[in-house]
Amino acid sequence: MTRFLATLCACLLLSFAARAADTIKLGIGYPMSGEVASLGADVRAGFDLALEDINAKGGPAGRKIEAQFEDDVCDPKTGVIVAGRFIAAKKDAVIHICSTVCMAAGPLYAEENIPFFNMCNADGITAQGFGNVARAWMSNMRVGGALAALAAKHLPKKKLAVLYAADAYSRNLGEDMIAVLDKEYGVKPDFTLRLAGQEQDFSSIITQLKDGGIETVYLGFWPKGIGMFLRQADAAGYRPQFLSNDVANGDEIIKIGGAGSDGLIFTMPPDPKDFPEAADVMKALAAKGFAGRPYAVYSYMIAQIYAQAVEKAGSAAPDAVMKAVKGNAFDTVAGKVSFTPNGDMTGLEMQYFQWRGGKYAPWKP
């Protein structure tokens, strides 16, 4: 009997090990807490639904995906700690959302040759020459170009202020916008300010802008900072044309900014509701309480890209996956996309949206 039980236990352990080996291990770092935790909730909803759908079909190359989610707080130091956990757990691939984390953790994943999928804007993500990177988003230079065109081409001859925070994402984007304004349009902002931290009292800055007759103001902050600036400016009777980037698409802008948010124009990839391929996913997300959440849909897209790359490669082996990523086009909820040799995604372009009456809609020049 003892021998029988020992044999049975051994068989069960071997069976469990075989099943574990057949599972693709994915590490996903995103902000569950901190300044952009509301964004993180959307991201998690998108990944959860995508993995549920992918695994329901048997998983890529007949292997189901098992995800480990970690809170990187959109903080580089925390991101490095999370990266260490993923590396120690021998993940087949990893995903991060925030640029500051991507820049800090990217070299660690490159050293271990772990496929690194991300939604990070920072130009350096793909400029470092790492072969394991797939950026499923827009670079800051592309976003900065769209912002520069908005300020110089579509809102010309207006006194312009460019304000941005000191964190890597905000600084990189603000500086790219200024560079494109100068190079492409021969325009220099009338007022430029890089804030040292996450300020909450903008009264003195608003007074400066108002007294200086600034007519267009770019706000390169996180959502809470944008909302607070808009609310304080409205209270001061200062109502220029405000501009921002894709972090301004969340409800937090309206909740904090109130009436001051009305009219804000921001850049963002196409609204998923315009993609026929996203209709079913958007319905499923709405049923889970995430109606009209672009980041949820785009997170779903990243999971699709990875799963299809594994399927095309017939393996989760790093080199095979990255070869598939850079050698194929992918059918996603955002339409067909592909990647350049350095890992930048093609197939989507930035668009303009505007908040009006508590909702945002496409803005046309």
C-alpha positions in Angstrom: 0.0 0.0 0.0 2.8 2.4 0.9 4.5 1.7 -2.4 1.2 2.2 -4.2 0.7 5.6 -2.5 4.3 6.6 -3.2 3.8 5.7 -6.9 0.5 7.6 -7.0 2.0 10.7 -5.5 4.9 10.6 -7.9 2.5 10.3 -10.8 0.5 13.2 -9.6 3.6 15.4 -9.1 4.8 14.5 -12.6 1.4 15.3 -14.0 1.3 18.7 -12.2 4.8 19.5 -13.4 3.9 18.6 -17.0 0.8 20.9 -16.8 3.0 23.7 -15.3 5.5 23.3 -18.1 2.7 23.6 -20.7 1.6 26.9 -19.2 3.0 30.1 -20.6 4.0 32.4 -17.8 3.3 36.1 -18.3 4.3 38.9 -15.9 2.2 42.1 -16.1 3.2 45.2 -14.1 0.8 48.1 -13.9 -0.2 50.8 -11.4 -2.7 49.4 -8.9 -1.9 52.3 -6.5 -0.4 55.8 -6.8 -1.1 58.7 -9.1 -2.6 56.8 -12.0 -4.3 53.9 -10.2 -7.5 54.6 -12.1 -5.7 53.9 -15.3 -4.4 50.7 -13.9 -8.0 49.5 -13.2 -8.8 49.9 -16.9 -5.6 48.1 -17.9 -6.3 45.1 -15.6 -9.8 44.8 -16.9 -8.5 44.6 -20.5 -5.9 42.0 -19.7 -8.3 39.9 -17.6 -10.8 39.7 -20.4 -8.2 39.1 -23.1 -6.6 36.2 -21.2 -10.0 34.8 -20.4 -10.9 34.8 -24.2 -7.5 33.5 -25.3 -7.4 30.6 -22.8 -11.0 29.7 -23.6 -9.8 28.9 -27.1 -7.1 26.7 -25.8 -4.3 29.3 -25.7 -1.6 30.0 -28.2 0.1 27.0 -29.7 -2.1 24.9 -27.5 -0.8 26.4 -24.2 -2.8 28.5 -21.8 -1.4 31.7 -20.4 -1.0 32.2 -16.7 -0.5 35.8 -15.6 1.1 37.2 -12.5 0.0 40.8 -11.9 2.2 43.2 -9.8 1.8 46.8 -8.7 4.7 48.8 -10.1 3.0 52.1 -9.0 4.3 53.8 -12.2 7.5 54.2 -10.1 10.9 53.3 -11.5 12.3 52.0 -8.2 9.2 49.8 -7.6 9.3 48.8 -11.2 12.8 47.4 -10.8 11.7 45.4 -7.8 8.8 44.0 -9.8 11.1 43.2 -12.7 13.3 41.2 -10.3 10.3 39.2 -9.2 9.4 38.4 -12.8 12.9 37.5 -13.7 13.2 35.2 -10.7 9.9 33.6 -11.6 11.3 32.9 -15.1 8.5 34.5 -17.0 8.2 33.8 -20.7 7.3 37.4 -21.4 6.6 40.6 -19.5 4.4 43.6 -20.0 4.5 47.1 -18.4 2.4 50.2 -19.0 4.4 53.2 -17.6 7.4 54.9 -19.3 9.4 55.5 -16.1 9.1 51.8 -15.2 9.9 50.7 -18.8 13.1 52.8 -18.9 14.3 51.4 -15.5 13.3 47.8 -16.0 14.0 47.5 -19.8 17.8 46.9 -19.5 17.1 44.1 -17.0 14.7 42.3 -19.3 17.2 42.8 -22.2 20.0 41.2 -20.3 17.8 38.1 -19.6 16.4 38.2 -23.2 12.8 38.2 -22.0 10.3 39.4 -24.6 9.2 42.9 -23.3 5.8 44.2 -24.5 4.7 47.6 -23.4 2.5 50.7 -23.8 5.3 53.1 -22.9 5.8 56.4 -24.7 9.4 57.3 -23.8 11.5 57.5 -26.9 14.3 55.5 -25.3 12.2 52.4 -25.0 13.1 51.3 -28.6 16.1 53.6 -29.2 18.4 51.5 -27.1 18.7 48.8 -29.6 17.3 46.0 -27.5 16.0 43.1 -29.6 13.4 41.9 -27.1 11.2 45.0 -27.1 7.7 45.5 -28.7 6.2 48.9 -28.0 2.4 48.5 -28.7 1.8 52.3 -28.4 3.0 55.7 -29.7 6.4 57.1 -28.9 6.7 60.5 -27.3 8.1 61.9 -30.5 5.0 60.9 -32.4 2.8 62.3 -29.7 4.9 65.4 -29.4 4.6 65.9 -33.2 0.8 65.8 -33.0 0.8 68.2 -30.1 3.2 70.6 -31.9 1.0 70.5 -35.0 -2.1 71.2 -32.8 -0.5 74.2 -31.2 1.3 75.7 -34.3 -0.7 74.6 -37.3 -4.3 74.2 -36.0 -4.2 77.0 -33.4 -1.8 79.4 -35.0 -0.8 82.9 -33.9 -1.8 82.4 -30.3 0.6 83.0 -27.4 1.6 79.6 -26.2 2.7 78.2 -22.8 4.1 74.6 -22.4 4.0 73.3 -18.8 5.1 69.8 -17.9 6.1 67.8 -14.8 9.6 66.6 -14.1 8.9 62.8 -14.3 10.5 61.0 -17.2 7.3 60.6 -19.2 6.0 64.2 -18.9 9.5 65.7 -19.4 10.3 63.6 -22.4 7.0 64.5 -24.1 7.1 68.2 -23.2 10.7 68.5 -24.6 9.7 66.6 -27.7 6.8 68.9 -28.3 9.1 72.0 -27.9 11.7 70.4 -30.3 9.1 69.7 -33.0 7.6 73.2 -32.6 11.0 74.7 -33.3 12.2 72.3 -36.1 9.0 71.9 -38.0 7.2 75.2 -37.5 9.8 77.7 -36.3 7.8 78.4 -33.2 9.1 78.9 -29.7 6.7 78.9 -26.7 6.1 82.3 -25.1 6.2 80.6 -21.7 7.8 77.3 -20.7 7.9 75.8 -17.2 9.0 72.4 -15.9 7.6 71.8 -12.5 9.8 70.2 -9.9 7.1 67.9 -8.4 3.4 67.1 -8.3 2.2 70.5 -7.4 -1.4 71.1 -6.1 -1.5 74.9 -5.9 -1.1 76.5 -9.4 -2.5 79.9 -8.4 0.8 81.8 -9.0 1.4 80.2 -12.4 -2.2 80.9 -13.5 -1.7 84.5 -12.6 1.5 84.7 -14.6 -0.2 83.1 -17.6 -3.3 85.3 -17.3 -1.2 88.5 -17.0 1.0 87.5 -19.9 -2.0 87.1 -22.2 -1.2 83.4 -22.9 -4.0 82.0 -25.1 -3.0 78.4 -25.4 -1.7 76.2 -22.6 -0.3 72.7 -22.8 -0.6 70.8 -19.5 1.8 67.9 -19.3 0.9 66.5 -15.9 -0.8 63.4 -14.6 -4.6 63.4 -14.5 -4.9 64.7 -11.0 -2.6 67.7 -11.7 -4.5 68.5 -15.0 -7.8 68.4 -13.2 -6.6 70.7 -10.4 -5.1 73.2 -12.8 -8.3 73.3 -14.8 -10.4 73.8 -11.7 -8.2 76.6 -10.3 -7.9 78.3 -13.7 -11.7 78.3 -14.0 -12.1 79.7 -10.5 -9.7 82.5 -11.5 -11.7 83.4 -14.6 -8.8 82.2 -16.8 -10.1 80.2 -19.8 -7.5 79.9 -22.6 -7.5 76.9 -24.9 -6.0 74.0 -22.9 -4.2 71.1 -24.5 -2.9 67.8 -23.1 -2.0 64.3 -24.0 -3.6 60.9 -23.8 -3.6 60.7 -20.0 -6.4 63.3 -20.2 -9.0 60.8 -21.5 -10.1 59.6 -18.0 -13.1 60.6 -16.0 -10.8 61.9 -13.3 -10.3 65.0 -15.4 -14.0 65.8 -15.2 -14.4 64.8 -11.6 -11.6 67.1 -10.5 -11.6 69.8 -13.2 -15.4 70.3 -13.2 -16.5 73.1 -15.6 -12.9 74.1 -16.2 -12.3 70.9 -18.1 -14.9 71.8 -20.8 -13.1 72.5 -24.1 -9.8 70.7 -23.2 -8.3 69.2 -26.4 -6.0 66.2 -26.0 -4.2 63.7 -28.2 -5.0 60.0 -28.1 -4.9 57.0 -30.4 -8.2 56.3 -32.2 -11.3 55.8 -30.0 -11.9 52.0 -29.9 -15.5 52.5 -30.6 -14.5 53.4 -34.2 -13.0 49.9 -34.7 -15.6 47.3 -35.8 -13.2 44.6 -34.5 -13.6 46.0 -31.0 -17.4 45.9 -30.7 -17.7 42.6 -28.9 -14.8 43.3 -26.6 -16.3 46.7 -25.7 -19.6 45.1 -24.9 -18.0 42.5 -22.7 -16.0 45.3 -20.9 -19.1 47.3 -20.4 -20.8 44.3 -18.8 -18.0 44.3 -16.3 -18.4 48.0 -15.5 -15.7 49.3 -17.9 -17.7 51.0 -20.6 -15.9 53.4 -22.9 -12.4 52.7 -21.5 -9.8 53.0 -24.3 -6.9 51.7 -22.2 -8.8 48.5 -21.4 -9.3 47.9 -25.1 -5.7 48.6 -25.9 -4.5 46.4 -23.1 -6.6 43.6 -24.7 -4.8 44.4 -28.0 -1.4 43.8 -26.4 -2.4 40.4 -25.1 -3.7 39.6 -28.6 -0.4 40.5 -30.2 1.6 38.4 -27.8 -0.7 35.4 -28.1 -0.6 35.6 -31.9 3.2 35.9 -31.9 3.4 32.7 -29.9 1.0 31.0 -32.2 2.9 32.1 -35.3 6.2 31.1 -33.7 4.8 27.8 -32.5 6.7 28.4 -29.3 7.1 30.8 -26.4 10.9 30.7 -26.9 12.1 34.4 -26.7 13.9 34.6 -30.0 11.1 32.8 -31.9 8.5 35.1 -30.4 10.4 38.3 -31.2 11.1 37.1 -34.8 7.4 36.5 -35.2 6.6 40.0 -33.7 8.8 41.8 -36.2 8.0 39.6 -39.2 4.2 39.6 -39.2 1.1 41.7 -39.1 -1.4 41.1 -36.3 -5.2 41.2 -36.4 -6.4 43.0 -33.3 -9.3 44.8 -31.7 -7.6 48.0 -33.1 -7.3 46.6 -36.6 -4.1 45.3 -38.3 -0.8 46.4 -36.7 2.8 45.5 -37.3 6.2 46.4 -35.8 9.4 47.9 -37.2 12.8 46.1 -36.7 13.5 48.2 -33.6 10.1 47.3 -32.0 7.9 50.3 -32.7 4.3 49.6 -33.7 2.8 50.9 -36.9 -0.9 51.0 -38.0 -2.3 53.6 -35.5 -2.0 57.3 -35.6 -2.7 60.0 -33.0 -6.0 61.8 -33.2 -7.5 64.8 -31.4 -10.4 64.7 -28.9 -12.1 67.3 -26.8 -14.1 67.3 -23.6 -17.5 68.8 -23.8 -20.3 68.5 -21.3 -18.6 65.7 -19.4 -17.9 63.6 -22.4 -15.2 63.6 -25.1 -15.6 63.4 -28.8 -13.3 63.7 -31.8 -12.0 67.2 -32.5 -11.4 68.3 -36.0 -9.2 71.4 -36.9 
